Amino acid sequence: MDYYDTLDRRLNSAVDSLFGERDPRVRGWLLLDSYLPTVLLTLLYLLIIMLGPLYMRSRPAYSLKGVLAVYNFSVTMLSLYMLVELILASWAGGYRLQCQSLTDAGEADVRVAKVLWWYYFSKLIEFLDTIFFILRKKNGQITFLHVYHHASMFNIWWCVLNWIPCGQSFFGPTLNSFIHVLMYSYYGLSTFPSMHKYLWWKRYLTQAQLVQFFLTITHTLSAVVVPCGFPIGCLLFQTSYMFTLVILFINFYIQTYRKRAPRDAGRRPDADVSSSHLNGHFTHVNGTITKQKAQ
């Protein structure tokens, strides 16, 4: 226990010296006061990725259709709540689209911060995406892009909640919550064979994800060009991080769609909708899903 407390103090001292004074409005909120739980949960996630396939190697894959149906629709509803509440809270606070500071909206800022805490926590919930891949022996879906995105988002949003929990930070999660409503509802509906013929809109999720990336980058840079008191360093970090996702995603998109195009020519649009798509036959990045070979 003494070792844990010592590590906890040193880790928090390090992040505080790096980022400065934390926002007092989120003090005492679950998982936020100490960085150590977020780090340990991330390390556990990476350890499961390393050891999980070894554990499953000599075991049959789990179907998990019922579990996946409940999980996907639950995340859909959480995403819908975050989408609606972020829109209502930012509207009530008179949030500006071009640039919104951290303190202008009073109680509305706290309301936004409460939703963004759920957004941070949802990144922990989404670790289950990878665990389901492992249990279903879809290890080919656990790409660098998938792991990088899942692990980094959980840690980035811990920092966001502690230092910039409202204001300009609302825009990306609003877009992403909308994407997740579409994505996880698609996954949920895919658990029902009778729905497969209606799932024609998979390809548009990929396009929507690309639009989300560029809208978020544009929104972030607009606050650099015309500042409103929001920390410039945070804006530049957000832009840099989004560009890494754009580069990785475009590379993945080219590798997957461009190289598959000649082979897939002439196939029916609904020919790739099957029950094997349940959180295991698509690779997705924060809302993007693209078809892969079954493992």
C-alpha positions as CSV (number, residue, x, y, z in Angstrom):
1,M,0.0,0.0,0.0
2,D,2.9,2.4,0.8
3,Y,4.4,1.6,-2.6
4,Y,1.0,2.4,-4.3
5,D,0.7,5.7,-2.4
6,T,4.2,6.7,-3.2
7,L,3.7,5.9,-6.9
8,D,0.4,7.7,-6.9
9,R,1.9,10.9,-5.4
10,R,4.9,10.9,-7.8
11,L,2.7,10.3,-10.9
12,N,0.2,13.0,-10.0
13,S,3.1,15.4,-9.1
14,A,4.6,14.7,-12.5
15,V,1.4,15.5,-14.5
16,D,0.7,18.5,-12.3
17,S,4.1,19.9,-13.0
18,L,3.6,19.3,-16.7
19,F,0.1,20.8,-17.1
20,G,-0.2,23.2,-14.2
21,E,-3.2,23.7,-11.8
22,R,-6.2,21.5,-12.4
23,D,-9.7,22.7,-12.9
24,P,-11.3,22.8,-9.4
25,R,-14.8,22.2,-10.7
26,V,-14.1,18.4,-11.2
27,R,-12.4,17.7,-7.9
28,G,-13.7,14.6,-6.3
29,W,-15.2,13.1,-9.5
30,L,-14.8,9.4,-9.9
31,L,-11.3,8.4,-11.3
32,L,-10.2,12.0,-11.8
33,D,-8.2,13.0,-8.7
34,S,-5.5,10.5,-9.4
35,Y,-4.0,9.5,-12.7
36,L,-2.8,6.1,-11.4
37,P,-6.2,4.2,-11.9
38,T,-6.3,5.3,-15.5
39,V,-2.7,4.2,-16.1
40,L,-3.3,0.9,-14.4
41,L,-6.5,0.2,-16.3
42,T,-4.7,1.0,-19.6
43,L,-1.8,-1.3,-18.7
44,L,-4.3,-4.1,-17.8
45,Y,-6.0,-3.5,-21.2
46,L,-2.6,-3.9,-23.0
47,L,-1.8,-7.0,-20.9
48,I,-5.1,-8.6,-21.9
49,I,-4.2,-7.9,-25.5
50,M,-0.9,-9.6,-25.0
51,L,-2.1,-12.7,-23.0
52,G,-5.7,-13.0,-24.1
53,P,-4.9,-14.7,-27.5
54,L,-2.5,-17.1,-25.8
55,Y,-5.3,-18.1,-23.4
56,M,-7.8,-18.5,-26.2
57,R,-5.4,-20.4,-28.5
58,S,-6.5,-23.9,-27.4
59,R,-10.0,-22.9,-26.6
60,P,-13.1,-22.6,-28.9
61,A,-14.2,-19.1,-29.8
62,Y,-17.2,-17.7,-27.9
63,S,-20.3,-16.7,-29.9
64,L,-21.4,-13.9,-27.5
65,K,-24.3,-12.9,-29.7
66,G,-26.6,-12.1,-26.8
67,V,-23.9,-10.3,-24.9
68,L,-23.0,-8.3,-27.9
69,A,-26.6,-7.3,-28.5
70,V,-26.9,-5.9,-25.0
71,Y,-23.5,-4.3,-25.1
72,N,-24.0,-2.6,-28.5
73,F,-27.4,-1.2,-27.7
74,S,-26.3,-0.1,-24.2
75,V,-23.4,1.9,-25.8
76,T,-25.8,3.2,-28.4
77,M,-28.1,4.6,-25.7
78,L,-25.1,6.1,-23.7
79,S,-23.9,7.7,-26.9
80,L,-27.4,9.1,-27.6
81,Y,-27.6,10.5,-24.1
82,M,-24.2,12.2,-24.5
83,L,-25.2,13.6,-27.9
84,V,-28.5,15.1,-26.7
85,E,-27.1,16.4,-23.4
86,L,-24.1,18.0,-25.0
87,I,-26.3,19.8,-27.6
88,L,-28.7,21.0,-24.9
89,A,-26.0,22.0,-22.4
90,S,-24.0,23.9,-25.0
91,W,-27.1,25.6,-26.3
92,A,-28.2,26.6,-22.8
93,G,-24.8,28.1,-22.1
94,G,-24.8,30.0,-25.4
95,Y,-21.7,28.2,-26.6
96,R,-20.0,29.8,-29.6
97,L,-19.1,27.4,-32.4
98,Q,-15.9,29.2,-33.4
99,C,-14.2,29.3,-30.0
100,Q,-15.6,28.8,-26.5
101,S,-13.6,29.6,-23.3
102,L,-13.6,27.6,-20.1
103,T,-15.5,29.9,-17.9
104,D,-18.0,32.0,-19.8
105,A,-21.1,29.9,-19.4
106,G,-21.3,29.3,-15.7
107,E,-23.5,26.4,-14.7
108,A,-23.7,25.2,-18.3
109,D,-19.9,24.6,-18.2
110,V,-20.4,22.3,-15.3
111,R,-23.2,20.5,-17.1
112,V,-21.0,20.0,-20.2
113,A,-18.2,18.8,-17.9
114,K,-20.5,16.2,-16.4
115,V,-21.3,14.8,-19.9
116,L,-17.7,14.8,-20.8
117,W,-16.9,12.7,-17.7
118,W,-19.3,10.1,-19.1
119,Y,-17.5,10.5,-22.5
120,Y,-14.2,9.7,-20.7
121,F,-15.7,6.8,-18.9
122,S,-17.1,5.5,-22.2
123,K,-13.6,5.1,-23.4
124,L,-13.0,2.6,-20.6
125,I,-16.2,0.7,-21.5
126,E,-15.0,0.5,-25.1
127,F,-12.0,-1.6,-24.1
128,L,-14.6,-4.3,-24.2
129,D,-14.6,-4.0,-28.0
130,T,-11.1,-5.5,-28.0
131,I,-11.9,-8.1,-25.4
132,F,-14.8,-9.3,-27.5
133,F,-12.3,-9.7,-30.4
134,I,-10.1,-11.9,-28.3
135,L,-12.9,-14.0,-26.9
136,R,-14.3,-14.5,-30.4
137,K,-10.8,-15.3,-31.7
138,K,-10.9,-12.4,-34.2
139,N,-7.3,-11.4,-33.4
140,G,-6.8,-10.0,-36.9
141,Q,-9.0,-7.1,-35.9
142,I,-6.6,-6.0,-33.1
143,T,-4.5,-3.7,-35.3
144,F,-2.1,-1.0,-34.2
145,L,-4.7,1.6,-35.2
146,H,-7.3,-0.1,-33.0
147,V,-5.1,-0.4,-29.9
148,Y,-3.5,3.0,-30.3
149,H,-6.9,4.7,-30.5
150,H,-8.5,2.9,-27.7
151,A,-5.6,3.2,-25.2
152,S,-4.8,6.8,-26.1
153,M,-8.3,8.2,-25.9
154,F,-8.9,6.9,-22.4
155,N,-5.7,8.7,-21.2
156,I,-6.2,11.9,-23.2
157,W,-9.7,12.4,-21.9
158,W,-8.5,12.0,-18.3
159,C,-6.3,15.0,-19.0
160,V,-9.1,16.8,-20.7
161,L,-11.4,16.4,-17.8
162,N,-8.8,17.6,-15.3
163,W,-7.7,20.7,-17.2
164,I,-10.1,21.6,-19.9
165,P,-13.4,19.9,-19.0
166,C,-15.8,22.2,-20.9
167,G,-15.7,25.1,-23.4
168,Q,-14.1,24.3,-26.7
169,S,-13.7,20.6,-25.6
170,F,-17.4,20.0,-26.3
171,F,-17.3,19.8,-30.1
172,G,-15.4,16.6,-30.8
173,P,-17.4,14.5,-28.3
174,T,-20.6,15.8,-29.8
175,L,-19.7,14.7,-33.3
176,N,-18.2,11.4,-32.0
177,S,-21.3,10.6,-29.9
178,F,-23.4,11.0,-33.1
179,I,-21.0,8.6,-35.0
180,H,-21.2,6.1,-32.1
181,V,-25.0,6.1,-32.2
182,L,-24.8,5.1,-35.8
183,M,-22.0,2.6,-35.4
184,Y,-23.1,0.7,-32.3
185,S,-26.7,0.6,-33.5
186,Y,-25.4,-1.0,-36.6
187,Y,-23.5,-3.5,-34.6
188,G,-26.6,-4.2,-32.4
189,L,-28.9,-4.7,-35.4
190,S,-26.3,-7.0,-36.9
191,T,-27.0,-9.5,-34.1
192,F,-30.4,-10.2,-35.7
193,P,-30.2,-12.2,-39.0
194,S,-33.6,-10.8,-40.1
195,M,-32.1,-7.3,-40.1
196,H,-29.1,-8.0,-42.4
197,K,-30.9,-7.0,-45.6
198,Y,-31.6,-3.6,-44.2
199,L,-28.0,-2.8,-43.1
200,W,-27.1,-1.0,-46.3
201,W,-25.4,2.0,-44.7
202,K,-22.1,0.6,-43.5
203,R,-20.1,2.4,-46.1
204,Y,-21.5,5.7,-45.1
205,L,-20.2,5.3,-41.6
206,T,-16.6,5.3,-43.0
207,Q,-17.4,8.5,-44.9
208,A,-18.9,10.1,-41.8
209,Q,-15.8,9.3,-39.8
210,L,-13.6,11.1,-42.2
211,V,-15.9,14.1,-42.2
212,Q,-15.7,14.0,-38.3
213,F,-11.9,14.1,-38.4
214,F,-11.7,17.1,-40.6
215,L,-14.5,19.0,-38.9
216,T,-12.8,18.5,-35.6
217,I,-9.5,19.7,-36.9
218,T,-11.1,22.7,-38.5
219,H,-13.0,23.6,-35.3
220,T,-9.8,23.2,-33.3
221,L,-7.6,25.4,-35.5
222,S,-10.3,28.1,-35.7
223,A,-9.7,28.7,-32.0
224,V,-6.0,29.1,-32.7
225,V,-6.6,31.6,-35.5
226,V,-9.1,33.6,-33.5
227,P,-8.3,32.8,-29.8
228,C,-10.8,33.1,-26.9
229,G,-8.6,32.2,-24.0
230,F,-8.7,28.5,-24.4
231,P,-5.2,27.0,-23.9
232,I,-3.4,27.1,-27.2
233,G,-1.1,24.2,-26.3
234,C,-4.2,21.9,-25.8
235,L,-5.6,23.0,-29.2
236,L,-2.3,22.2,-30.9
237,F,-2.1,18.8,-29.2
238,Q,-5.6,18.0,-30.3
239,T,-4.8,18.9,-33.9
240,S,-1.6,16.8,-33.9
241,Y,-3.4,13.8,-32.4
242,M,-6.3,14.1,-34.9
243,F,-3.8,14.2,-37.7
244,T,-2.2,10.9,-36.5
245,L,-5.6,9.3,-36.7
246,V,-6.2,10.8,-40.2
247,I,-2.9,9.4,-41.5
248,L,-3.4,6.0,-39.9
249,F,-7.0,5.8,-41.0
250,I,-6.3,6.9,-44.6
251,N,-3.5,4.2,-44.8
252,F,-5.9,1.6,-43.5
253,Y,-8.6,2.8,-45.8
254,I,-6.3,2.5,-48.8
255,Q,-5.1,-0.9,-47.8
256,T,-8.6,-2.3,-47.2
257,Y,-10.9,-0.6,-49.8
258,R,-8.5,0.1,-52.7
259,K,-6.9,-3.3,-52.7
260,R,-10.2,-5.1,-52.3
261,A,-12.1,-3.2,-55.0
262,P,-11.2,-5.4,-58.0
263,R,-11.9,-8.6,-56.1
264,D,-15.2,-7.3,-54.7
265,A,-16.5,-5.8,-58.0
266,G,-19.9,-7.2,-59.0
267,R,-20.9,-8.3,-55.5
268,R,-24.3,-7.3,-54.1
269,P,-24.1,-4.3,-51.8
270,D,-25.6,-6.4,-49.0
271,A,-23.4,-9.4,-49.6
272,D,-21.0,-8.5,-46.8
273,V,-23.6,-8.4,-44.0
274,S,-23.5,-11.5,-42.0
275,S,-23.8,-12.6,-38.4
276,S,-20.0,-12.8,-38.2
277,H,-19.9,-9.0,-38.2
278,L,-20.7,-8.6,-34.5
279,N,-17.9,-6.5,-33.0
280,G,-15.4,-8.8,-34.6
281,H,-15.6,-8.7,-38.3
282,F,-15.2,-5.0,-38.7
283,T,-12.2,-3.0,-37.8
284,H,-13.4,0.4,-36.4
285,V,-11.7,3.5,-35.1
286,N,-13.9,5.7,-33.0
287,G,-16.8,5.2,-35.3
288,T,-15.2,3.8,-38.4
289,I,-15.9,0.3,-39.5
290,T,-14.4,-1.5,-42.5
291,K,-14.8,-5.1,-43.6
292,Q,-12.0,-7.5,-43.0
293,K,-11.4,-11.1,-43.7
294,A,-12.8,-13.5,-41.1
295,Q,-10.1,-14.9,-38.9
